[in-house]
Amino acid sequence: MIAAALLAACANEPAEQVVEIVVQNGAIVGGAGSISARQGDAVTLLIDSDADATLHAHGLPDVVAVRAGEPARIELDTTYVGQFDVELHLISAGPAAMAGDRDSGAAMEAGAMSHGGAVPAPSEMSVAITLTPDSVDGLNLQISTTGFKWSPEGAGREHVAGEGHAHVYVDGVKRARAYGPWLHLSALEPGTRHVRVTLNGNAHGEYVREGQPVAAEASAEVPESSSGGGHGAAALIVAELSVAPS
């Protein structure tokens, strides 16, 4: 019994892992892909970028600055249970970075399809979206819902009817998860951008009614000046962090 207790205690001890990510010429040349952890685990990212950048994980509070040519050591917050896209936003990145963003987004979207199967939507559930140009960069997205409860704390947990989050796609590529009614879409290429939003359950399956996803679509024009400086930056999805209950 003592041995069993010791084994159980060891199993509950926080684990440590270090993940290295290298970004060159606006593209990821070494990355994590998927990071699995439990609450309380120590997850460290070593970021080596040849351009200034910021790093953050959707749904988590911290944003960290990364300096060009200065490898940065960043501790990811594993307090919250769920799945979080880890993005590196390159500052003053060029066309190569934008191409890398599309390629990375497509790869992550392919993986996202396997997160969870479709779930039945209540009859009263609906979604509508509004896009407005941001004064500095990109677009501001407002998501209006009925019969739906935002549940950022439930992401990655078991399904609860009527609650969840949203998946956001720009020109057919998954760009983010939304855990509330407002989201800023940055680093968009100038021109007409098409945005699609689906409502998803905690386990990431799309809400579906009569064989059709509960979704909304809209298009908006991104002006030339919106793709440049300020806080606009090319977003590279470098990993997906999955945090399970401890």
C-alpha positions, 0 to 999 in steps of 0.5 A, spaced: 500 500 500 505 504 501 508 503 494 502 504 491 501 511 495 508 513 493 507 511 485 500 515 485 504 521 488 509 521 483 504 520 478 501 527 480 508 530 481 508 536 476 512 534 469 517 539 466 518 539 458 522 544 454 520 545 447 524 549 442 522 553 436 526 557 431 523 562 426 527 565 420 525 569 414 518 569 417 517 562 417 518 556 422 524 552 421 523 548 428 517 548 432 513 544 437 506 542 433 502 539 439 504 540 446 500 536 451 501 538 459 497 537 465 495 543 470 501 545 474 506 542 469 512 546 467 512 548 460 518 552 457 518 555 450 525 557 447 524 562 442 529 563 437 527 568 432 531 573 427 525 578 427 522 582 433 516 578 435 510 577 441 508 571 443 501 569 446 496 563 447 489 564 445 485 564 452 491 565 456 493 572 459 500 573 458 503 576 452 511 576 452 516 580 447 521 576 443 527 580 441 531 578 434 537 574 435 536 574 442 533 567 444 528 568 449 525 563 455 518 563 456 514 559 461 507 557 459 501 558 464 498 551 465 493 554 470 487 553 465 484 546 462 483 547 455 486 547 448 490 553 446 493 556 440 500 558 441 502 564 436 508 568 434 506 575 432 512 577 427 513 585 428 514 588 421 514 581 417 514 581 410 511 577 405 514 570 407 511 571 414 504 572 411 505 566 407 508 562 413 502 564 416 497 561 411 501 555 411 501 554 419 494 556 419 492 550 414 496 545 418 493 547 424 486 547 421 487 540 418 489 537 425 483 541 428 478 537 424 479 531 429 478 534 435 471 532 436 465 530 432 459 534 430 454 535 436 446 537 435 445 544 436 439 546 440 433 549 436 434 556 439 441 557 438 444 562 432 450 566 431 451 572 427 457 576 426 459 584 424 466 586 421 469 593 422 475 596 420 480 597 426 483 604 427 490 601 427 490 594 424 486 589 421 478 588 423 474 587 429 469 581 429 463 582 434 460 575 435 452 575 437 449 569 439 442 566 442 441 560 445 449 559 447 453 560 453 461 562 452 465 557 456 472 559 456 474 555 462 470 549 459 475 548 452 477 541 452 473 538 457 467 534 456 461 536 452 455 540 455 449 542 451 449 549 449 456 552 451 462 552 448 467 557 444 467 559 437 472 557 431 474 563 426 476 562 419 479 568 414 479 566 407 478 559 409 484 558 414 483 557 421 486 563 425 483 563 432 478 561 437 474 566 440 472 565 447 467 571 448 463 576 443 469 580 441 476 578 437 481 583 434 483 580 427 490 582 426 495 582 420 490 581 415 492 582 407 489 588 404 483 587 400 477 583 401 477 578 407 472 573 408 470 571 415 467 565 417 465 563 425 462 556 427 459 555 434 463 549 437 462 545 443 467 544 449 470 538 445 471 542 439 465 539 435 461 544 431 454 545 433 450 542 427 442 543 426 439 539 420 446 537 417 448 544 417 453 547 422 451 553 426 455 558 423 455 565 420 459 569 414 461 576 412 466 580 408 470 586 409 475 590 406 482 591 409 485 597 407 492 598 404 495 602 411 492 596 415 497 591 414 503 595 416 506 597 422 503 599 429 501 592 433 500 589 426 504 583 425 504 576 421 501 571 426 505 564 426 501 558 429 507 555 432 504 550 437 497 547 440 497 547 447 493 542 450 492 542 458 488 536 462 486 536 469 491 534 474 
